[in-house]
């Protein structure tokens, strides 16, 4: 089985928020200096799902990432933990596309790779849009399941535990299919020294727009959204009132009165 895993290079979501800046004129977020990018956490879980399937079924895992000035040191981690191939979709316009255009370009590349099972993260840590995975499935015309915490494959089908607010539900779908993965599936395994050494011999391919048969003029037609403004959220002051009382019981009664006055109860 040919498994395709889509991963995205993002600013480190664990970096201190105070270090990030917003360039409102250029409409982009500037990460803290000296903080390297990382693989999107949900995408790491998607890669872990692929590796678990490969442990049970004979499979080939191809990781695909789209952007500009992609880091081989960061994304090459996927090869070190067990992926077989890494494909970069690299173009200077890829950093300024919406979810619709991104899904179209990724789906075009996946068609060329002839994937059987496509795994993506539920959403990206930088945009939180959660639209690209389902967009890829729509362009490919294949079934999709979202928010998976476990994925298994058998007899040409995929069995998914999908998280819900009250627990999880089990969904089955025929392959080819696309599954979006949440971090509840588990963290990506740590690369072994043997895996790191083996990664140096694995192929890394770079495709441009022309390799995908896409014209630059098509991208403006594909765009469905326009970013009007980007700014940091306004800071709101927090008011706090200490409830007085001679005893815990009196403080409890005074608190109940305050809550009633505020019409919370």
C-alpha positions as CSV (number, residue, x, y, z in Angstrom):
1,X,0.0,0.0,0.0
2,X,1.2,3.5,-0.9
3,X,0.6,5.8,2.0
4,X,0.9,9.6,1.5
5,X,1.4,11.8,4.5
6,X,1.0,15.6,4.1
7,X,3.1,17.6,6.6
8,X,3.6,21.3,7.1
9,X,6.5,23.3,8.3
10,X,5.2,25.8,10.9
11,X,6.6,28.2,13.5
12,X,7.1,26.4,16.8
13,X,3.8,26.6,18.7
14,X,5.6,25.9,22.0
15,X,7.7,29.1,21.6
16,X,6.7,31.9,24.1
17,X,3.8,33.9,22.7
18,X,5.6,37.1,23.8
19,X,8.3,36.5,21.2
20,X,6.0,36.5,18.2
21,X,5.3,39.7,16.3
22,X,2.7,40.6,13.7
23,X,3.6,42.6,10.7
24,X,0.2,44.1,10.0
25,X,1.4,45.7,6.7
26,X,2.8,42.5,5.2
27,X,0.0,40.5,6.9
28,X,2.3,37.9,8.4
29,X,3.5,36.6,11.7
30,X,7.2,36.9,12.6
31,X,8.4,34.1,14.9
32,X,10.9,34.8,17.7
33,X,14.5,35.1,16.5
34,X,16.5,31.9,16.8
35,X,13.5,29.7,17.0
36,X,13.6,27.1,14.2
37,X,10.4,25.9,12.5
38,X,9.0,22.5,13.4
39,X,6.7,19.9,11.8
40,X,3.1,20.7,12.6
41,X,2.1,18.6,15.7
42,X,-1.1,17.1,14.1
43,X,1.0,16.2,11.0
44,X,3.5,14.4,13.2
45,X,0.7,12.3,14.6
46,X,-0.4,11.6,11.0
47,X,3.1,10.3,10.2
48,X,3.0,8.2,13.4
49,X,-0.3,6.7,12.2
50,X,1.3,5.8,8.9
51,X,4.3,4.2,10.6
52,X,2.0,2.0,12.8
53,X,0.2,0.8,9.7
54,X,3.5,0.0,8.0
55,X,4.5,-2.2,11.0
56,X,1.5,-4.4,10.3
57,X,1.1,-4.2,6.5
58,X,3.8,-4.0,3.8
59,X,3.6,-0.3,2.8
60,X,5.6,2.5,1.4
61,X,5.3,5.9,3.0
62,X,5.8,9.1,1.0
63,X,5.8,12.4,2.9
64,X,4.9,15.5,1.0
65,X,5.3,19.1,2.1
66,X,4.4,22.3,0.4
67,X,5.9,25.8,1.0
68,X,8.9,28.0,0.2
69,X,12.4,27.7,1.6
70,X,11.5,24.4,3.3
71,X,14.0,23.1,5.8
72,X,15.5,19.8,5.0
73,X,16.8,19.5,8.5
74,X,13.3,19.9,9.9
75,X,11.3,17.9,7.4
76,X,14.0,15.3,7.0
77,X,13.0,14.1,10.4
78,X,10.2,12.2,8.7
79,X,12.8,10.0,6.8
80,X,14.7,9.4,10.0
81,X,11.7,7.9,11.8
82,X,10.8,5.6,8.9
83,X,9.2,7.3,5.9
84,X,10.6,6.1,2.6
85,X,10.4,9.2,0.4
86,X,10.2,13.0,0.9
87,X,8.7,15.3,-1.7
88,X,9.0,19.1,-1.5
89,X,6.5,21.2,-3.4
90,X,8.6,24.4,-3.4
91,X,7.7,27.7,-5.0
92,X,7.9,31.3,-3.8
93,X,4.2,31.7,-4.2
94,X,3.3,28.8,-2.0
95,X,3.6,30.8,1.2
96,X,0.7,33.0,0.2
97,X,-2.1,30.6,-0.8
98,X,-5.4,29.9,0.9
99,X,-6.7,26.5,1.9
100,X,-8.6,25.9,-1.4
101,X,-5.5,26.5,-3.6
102,X,-3.3,24.6,-1.3
103,X,-5.6,21.6,-1.4
104,X,-5.7,21.7,-5.2
105,X,-1.9,21.7,-5.5
106,X,-1.5,18.9,-3.0
107,X,-4.2,16.8,-4.6
108,X,-2.5,17.3,-8.0
109,X,0.8,16.0,-6.5
110,X,-0.9,13.1,-4.8
111,X,-2.5,12.0,-8.1
112,X,1.0,11.8,-9.5
113,X,2.2,9.8,-6.5
114,X,-0.8,7.4,-6.9
115,X,-1.5,7.2,-3.1
116,X,-3.8,4.6,-1.7
117,X,-4.2,6.1,1.8
118,X,-3.7,9.8,2.4
119,X,-3.1,11.0,6.0
120,X,-3.0,14.7,7.1
121,X,-3.2,16.5,10.4
122,X,-6.6,17.7,11.5
123,X,-5.4,21.3,11.3
124,X,-2.2,23.4,11.1
125,X,-0.9,25.2,14.2
126,X,-0.3,28.4,12.4
127,X,-3.7,28.9,10.7
128,X,-6.1,26.5,12.6
129,X,-8.2,26.4,9.5
130,X,-8.7,22.6,9.3
131,X,-9.8,22.8,5.6
132,X,-6.9,21.4,3.5
133,X,-7.4,17.7,4.3
134,X,-11.1,17.7,3.3
135,X,-10.3,19.8,0.3
136,X,-7.8,17.3,-0.9
137,X,-10.4,14.5,-0.6
138,X,-12.9,16.5,-2.5
139,X,-10.5,17.2,-5.4
140,X,-9.5,13.5,-5.5
141,X,-13.1,12.3,-5.2
142,X,-12.4,9.9,-2.4
143,X,-14.1,9.3,1.1
144,X,-12.7,11.1,4.1
145,X,-12.8,10.8,7.8
146,X,-11.8,13.6,10.2
147,X,-10.3,13.8,13.7
148,X,-9.0,10.3,13.9
149,X,-7.3,9.0,17.1
150,X,-6.6,5.5,15.7
151,X,-6.3,4.2,12.1
152,X,-6.2,0.5,11.0
153,X,-6.2,-1.0,7.5
154,X,-7.5,-4.4,6.4
155,X,-8.8,-6.1,3.2
156,X,-8.8,-2.9,1.2
157,X,-10.6,-0.9,3.9
158,X,-9.7,1.5,6.6
159,X,-11.1,1.4,10.1
160,X,-11.0,4.7,12.0
161,X,-11.7,5.7,15.6
162,X,-12.9,9.3,15.3
163,X,-13.0,11.5,18.3
164,X,-16.2,13.2,19.4
165,X,-17.2,15.5,22.3
166,X,-18.5,12.5,24.2
167,X,-15.9,9.9,23.3
168,X,-15.3,8.3,19.9
169,X,-17.1,6.6,17.0
170,X,-15.9,3.9,14.7
171,X,-16.1,4.5,11.0
172,X,-15.0,2.3,8.1
173,X,-14.3,3.4,4.5
174,X,-13.0,1.8,1.3
175,X,-9.4,2.6,0.2
176,X,-8.4,5.0,-1.4
177,X,-9.4,7.3,1.4
178,X,-8.2,10.4,3.3
179,X,-8.0,10.6,7.1
180,X,-7.2,13.7,9.2
181,X,-5.4,12.8,12.4
182,X,-5.4,14.5,15.8
183,X,-2.6,14.6,18.4
184,X,-4.7,12.3,20.6
185,X,-3.4,9.4,18.4
186,X,0.0,9.9,20.0
187,X,3.4,11.6,19.6
188,X,5.7,10.8,16.7
189,X,8.3,8.3,17.7
190,X,11.9,9.4,18.3
191,X,14.4,8.6,15.5
192,X,17.0,6.0,16.2
193,X,20.6,6.5,15.3
194,X,20.2,3.8,12.7
195,X,17.2,5.7,11.3
196,X,19.1,8.9,11.2
197,X,22.0,7.3,9.3
198,X,19.6,5.5,6.9
199,X,17.7,8.8,6.2
200,X,20.8,10.2,4.4
201,X,20.4,7.6,1.7
202,X,16.7,8.1,1.1
203,X,15.5,10.2,-1.8
204,X,14.3,13.8,-1.5
205,X,12.5,15.2,-4.5
206,X,11.6,18.8,-5.3
207,X,8.7,19.6,-7.6
208,X,7.9,23.1,-9.0
209,X,4.6,24.2,-10.4
210,X,5.7,23.2,-13.9
211,X,6.4,19.7,-12.7
212,X,2.7,19.4,-11.6
213,X,1.4,20.9,-14.9
214,X,0.1,23.9,-13.1
215,X,0.4,27.4,-14.6
216,X,1.2,30.4,-12.3
217,X,-1.9,32.2,-13.7
218,X,-4.1,29.4,-12.4
219,X,-3.3,30.3,-8.8
220,X,-5.1,33.6,-8.8
221,X,-8.2,31.9,-10.1
222,X,-8.0,29.2,-7.5
223,X,-7.9,31.6,-4.5
224,X,-11.2,31.7,-2.7
225,X,-10.4,33.9,0.3
226,X,-8.6,37.2,0.8
227,X,-6.8,38.2,4.0
228,X,-8.0,41.7,4.8
229,X,-6.2,42.3,8.1
230,X,-3.9,40.6,10.5
231,X,-3.4,41.9,14.0
232,X,-2.7,40.6,17.5
233,X,-5.8,40.1,19.7
234,X,-6.5,43.1,21.9
235,X,-5.5,42.7,25.5
236,X,-8.4,42.8,27.9
237,X,-8.0,43.7,31.6
238,X,-9.3,41.3,34.1
239,X,-11.1,42.5,37.2
240,X,-11.1,40.6,40.4
241,X,-13.1,41.0,43.6
242,X,-12.3,39.4,46.9
243,X,-15.4,38.1,48.6
244,X,-15.3,39.1,52.3
245,X,-16.7,37.3,55.3
246,X,-15.9,36.4,58.9
247,X,-16.4,32.7,58.3
248,X,-16.2,30.4,55.3
249,X,-20.0,30.0,55.5
250,X,-20.5,33.8,55.4
251,X,-18.1,34.1,52.5
252,X,-20.0,31.4,50.7
253,X,-23.3,33.2,51.2
254,X,-21.8,36.5,50.0
255,X,-20.5,34.8,46.9
256,X,-23.9,33.3,46.2
257,X,-25.4,36.8,46.5
258,X,-22.8,38.3,44.1
259,X,-23.5,35.5,41.5
260,X,-27.2,36.2,41.8
261,X,-26.7,39.9,41.4
262,X,-24.7,39.3,38.3
263,X,-27.6,37.1,37.0
264,X,-25.3,34.1,36.5
265,X,-27.8,32.0,38.4
